[in-house]
């Protein structure tokens, strides 16, 4: 993966997430280009929810099944740091 020296830590994290999702078989799309027919599993960036945009919402066969939040590597790998945020997206 190549990164630009002008990218923020969050942009670098998103590039990494995009690559990991694609390697796992997800079709990664921007919300403005949403096409559920692109594949069985579609990951949509900045998908609008009732409480605001989620970094990624994962859809399988057009049904939302998960949320991925992009955080800089400095946040660590602890899931509890964004648990409330992700729960809010899931509930909406």
N, C-alpha and C positions, 0 to 999 in steps of 0.2 A: 504494500500500500504506500502510495506517495502522498505526502501532505504538504500543503503550502505553509510557509512560515507565517503567513498572515491569517491563518485559521485560528479561531478561538478554540479553547479546550472542548467546548460543547460541539463545535463543528467537526473536530477530529473524532469525537466519540460517535457522532452520527454517521460519519463515513465508515467507521469500523462496524457499526450496527448494520448499516446498509449491506456491507459485504458479507457479514455473518448471516443475515437473513437470506440473502440471495444464494449463498452456498448451501443453505438448509432447504432450498426449494421454494422460498417465498418470492412472489413477484412484488417488488418494492415500487411504490408509486407515490407521487405527490397528490394531494387531495384534489388539485385542479385537473388532474389527468385520470381520475378514478375510473377504472374499467374492470368491473367484476368478472368480465369474460376473459381477462388476460390469463387466468389460472385458477386452480382450486383454492390456493392459499394466496391471499393478497394482503400485503402490509402497506398501510396508508399513512404517510407522514402528515403530521399536523392536522389530524382528523378532529373536527369540531364535536365536542360533547356538550352536555348541559352545563358543565362547570368550566368549560374552556377547552382549548385544543390539547389533545394528548399527542405526545411526540410520535407515537406509532400506535395504530389500532390494527390488530390482526383479524382478518376475516377468513373463514373457511366456508366455502359454498355460500357466500354472501351473508353469513352470520358472524357477528363479532364474537371472538373467542378469547381475546387477550389484549393487553396493553403493554407496551414497552416504553419506558421512560429513559431518555438520553441524559446522562450526567457525565461530567468530566471525570477522568480517571482519579483525580484527587479526592473524589467522594468515597472511594473504596468500593468494596464489593458487598457491603452489608445491605441486605434487602430492606431492613427496617428504616433506612434513611429516607426512602420514598414510599413507604407502605401506605401512609394515609393518602398521599396524592394519587397513587395508583388505585386505591380502593374507591376514591371519589369518582374516578373515571369509569371504573367498572360498574359502580352503582348507577351512573347516569346512562 
